[in-house]
Amino acid sequence: MGNSPTTAVRAPAPGRAAFDRDEQRRRKREAVLRVAASAFNRRGFAKTSMDDVAAVLGVSKPTLYQYFKSKQELLYACHQVAMDNGEAGLALAAAHDGSGLEKLIIYLRRYMEGIFGDLGNCPVLTDVDSLAPEDRENVVARRKRISAATKELIALGVADGSIGPCDPKLASLFALGVVNWIPAWYRDSGPNTPEQIMESFASLLISGLAAPASPPRPRAKAKPKA
């Protein structure tokens, strides 16, 4: 027998193996959600079945049910992802050391990035009535918290002078209306990229909400020489 060293293949630690399984399941669940969101976009929630989602994924319906028990649960997960993005934007705004207007734009840009990114453009996010009653209550309550936080950012901007005098509640409805309506009209085949849309909307929000610049003070007239 030779003296050449051999390399032992170690089995992954139990904790690591469990982590890998959880990570694999999370990725598969995200893949299912993306396919479902895409199907909802194309056909609408009511016209999309679990069979349709399973067919696109190339799996059996029982396999699909390992990740989501129903079409309503898929819809609820879509709403959760969207609100995760809103809350991520609020966290970025809270960490920013700047004016209320700057915080508001940072938050809304991150919110828009999520709408264009995680699930693609998802018009079904406007559909709350199709959710199961308990899920509907959770979504409505969470949306209210996000709306209240938006209102607080605008009120902060009014207080620090970066946002012009306005009703923070109405201004928050305006800002969120701009963002939340994107899924209803945006199409990938349109003339503008998500980046162009976000940049334009940020500029429009700034121009619409920013406090007007103070007019320059008139210079004192020079006294006539004696």
MOMO-V955401 format. One record per pair of residues at least 24 apart in sequence whose C-alpha atoms are under 7 Angstrom apart, sorted by sequence separation. I is the first residue (numbers start at 1). GAP is how many residues later the second one is. D is the distance in Angstrom with one decimal. If there is no record, write none. Layout:
I/GAP/D + I/GAP/D
//
This chain:
85/25/6.9 + 86/25/4.9 + 147/25/6.9 + 85/26/5.3 + 85/29/5.4 + 82/32/6.8 + 82/33/6.6 + 29/38/5.8 + 33/41/6.6 + 164/45/6.0 + 79/46/6.0 + 163/46/5.4 + 164/46/5.5 + 163/47/4.4 + 164/47/3.7 + 162/48/5.8 + 163/48/4.5 + 164/48/6.6 + 104/49/6.0 + 162/49/5.4 + 104/50/7.0 + 161/50/6.5 + 100/53/5.7 + 100/54/6.4 + 76/55/6.5 + 75/56/6.9 + 100/56/5.1 + 101/56/5.3 + 100/57/3.7 + 99/58/6.3 + 72/59/5.7 + 76/59/6.6 + 87/59/7.0 + 72/60/6.5 + 86/60/7.0 + 100/60/7.0 + 123/60/4.4 + 99/61/6.9 + 101/61/5.7 + 122/61/5.2 + 123/61/4.9 + 100/62/6.4 + 101/62/6.0 + 121/62/5.2 + 99/63/6.3 + 121/65/6.9 + 112/67/6.3 + 116/78/6.6 + 45/79/6.7 + 41/81/5.7 + 37/82/6.2 + 41/82/6.0 + 41/83/6.7 + 40/84/6.4 + 34/85/5.6 + 37/85/6.3 + 112/86/6.8 + 109/89/6.5 + 105/97/6.5
//
